[in-house]
Amino acid sequence: MKRSVLVILACALGVTAPASGGDLNAWVPLEWRTVAPCAAACPYWLDTTNIDVDNDGQEDVHFDTCGNPDGTDGSLSDVPGLPYEEGIVYDDIMVGPRADGAIVLVVEIYPTVDWDLFICSEEGRLVDPCASGAEECARVFPENCDNAIGPQNPLPVGCRERSVIQIAADRRYVLRAYNFSDPFPLEGRYCWSSAGSCV
């Protein structure tokens, strides 16, 4: 009797345990959904408006792509900002920790019209491109894009994005996608890679 209870308990724990980091060099499909596009009011455009209103060293008007996207912080943190909540203009998908043997995380997205992908740390910071001393690198925005019309197309509609970052052991990453102007969900995929390629 005790043994059967232990088996049932082990099975239950196996079902409720967090998902594994994924197989090495194997693609995992993803989907992001939101209800409203943010267009010109996306926080990654508005962060240039950040300002310390009361000169206390903290930005009160504060837009942040990964951390606090709603536009209020510091002495204004209790004031409601824009309705930038998960599921409104962006969705988050947490991945990690990495598969054994992986050295990079590869993420690709395939928007119908326009979504923008950012890789964030669990602490709410943008994973900067090759910041000095950092183990991680983020994507570089291309001038042209690959879309349904063809590769390196100057028309910025349905632009596919590919991000590759170097990864640290035992880290998890937030894949944050903002719906810029798309009526459809965003399809994508990721993989933990040992050499930058996946199957």
C-alpha positions, 0 to 999 in steps of 0.5 A: 500500500505504501509503495503504491502511494509513493508511485502515485505521488511520484507520478503526480510530482512528475506531472506538476514539475516545471518543464525541462530546458528542452532538447539540445539543438531541437526547435520548440514551437512558441505562440504569443497572443495579445488583445491590442497593438501598441504601435507608436506607443510601444514602451521601447519607443517611449523610453526616450521620454523618461524623466526624473520629475522631482529630481530625486535620482529616480525616473518618474516617467519611466518606460522600460521594455523588459522591466516596467513597461507602463510609464510610471515609476519613482514618486509616480509609481502609485499613479496608474500608467498606460495599460501595459500588462501581460496579455494586453500589448505584450506576452512573456514566455519563460525559457530555461534553464538551458539544455546540457551542452548548450552555449547559445539560445536561438529564437525566431519569430514569424509575424503576419504583420509586425511584432517585436521580440526582446530577450529579457533577464528574469530580473526584468533587464534587457539582455544587451548586445555584447555588453562589456563583460557580459556573457550574453549577446542580443540581436542586431536590428537589420535594415531590411528583413526576410518576409513572405515577399523574399529575403532582405526585403525593404518592405517592413511587413511580416519581418522574420526575426532571429535572435541569438544570445550566449547563455549562462548556466542555470539562467532563465530568460523571458522572451517578451514579444510586443504586438506592434500592429498585428491582428494575428497571434505570433508564431515562433520557435526557440532552441538551446544550441551547442553551435548556433544551429538547430533541427 
